[in-house]
Amino acid sequence: MNRKSALNAYQIKIIAVIAMIAQHSVIVASDALPASEWAYWLIMFITAVSRITMPIMCFFIAEGYFHTHSYKKYLTRLLTFAVISQIPYFLFRCDVIPTNFKDFAAVFFHFNVLFTLALGLITLKIYFSVRLNAILKTILIIAIILMSKFCEYSYFGIMWVLAFGVFYNDRKKQFLAFSAVTVFRFLYQMLRNALIIDTIIQFFALSAVLPLYFYNGKIGKKSGYLFYVIYPVHLLILSLIRLIMHY
């Protein structure tokens, strides 16, 4: 591969963030778009493209696990921003203000994607632990996967992190494991009688392989907390925009 044309981590994360913001913006803008065929397919296209975001995030959680100087600080940072992001995430997911505790709990106690990524990081720590035996590792990992049911992307976010982490340093096996999880997710949703178009769109997660294929292993520009801050801030801004549009 020509290293000059390869992508570093910063550039790939920028691609993922742009796709995420575009998708969330479309959700807010959909109320204002005219009910036409072109608008429908525009929304479907942006939604399909945005499916690359979560796999890329999971890939870099695995990368971060092996490159971080402090696992505890890395996990603390993820959990801190996960907590900070929960209210903006709650506001974004609410089309209307919940009027009773049941409706409130159904929305608020569905946790944002940073919690999923944090659980994925913990899963890798367990998997690679030399202090735990195979049985205990299996029990703990299954417990975490079950816990992820209450998080965005649920079980499959954890499985993607595992796919990228377990086969770290073997890009081909990483992509094969990631693809296997994605296909399983597709079949799972089909069996649940999910909407066909929504299920097919989820299959576009496989396109994350394209930018990741060109990853050159370099960090690139130092981003600090940029990508952590963008998540809650853009959700809050879009929530305020939707509120203004409605009132």
Buried (B, 14 or more C-beta within 10 A) or exposed (E): EEEEEBBBBBBBBBBBBEBBBBBBBBBBBEEEEEEEEEBBEBBBBBBBBBBBBBBBBBBBBBBBBEEBEEBEEBBEBBBBBBBBBBBBBBBBBBEEEBEEEEEBEEBBEBBBBBBBBBBBBBBBBBBBEEEBEEEEBEEBBEEBBEBBEEBBBBBBBBBBBBBBBBBBEEBEBBBEBBBEBBEEBBEBBBEEEBEEEEBBBBBBBBBBBEBBEBBBEEEBEEBEEEBBBBBBEBBBBBBEBBEEEEE
